[in-house]
Amino acid sequence: MKSFCTTAASFFLCFATIGCRLNPNVEIVGSYFPGWLLSLCVAVGLTGVAHGVLRRYKILHTVGHPALIYPCMVVLFTCLLWLFFFA
């Protein structure tokens, strides 16, 4: 039983440190910024573009309440960008 516990603990420690191999910071002009912050800034811009597309095709009134839809779009774009570029 003791060897099983030590083997399980060593596997757990190996799998727990897998996420430490990639640095989530991005260097911009000598300063380091977290990847999620850059994804958030781009996501706010993409949400503005999506608003323009919805307004251009006159389907803005069918998507729902803006106070709910736009923050959800920002979160969606942020997560997708982060997963695409930093994961």
Order of alpha helices (4+ residues) and beta strands (2+ residues): alpha-beta-beta-alpha-alpha
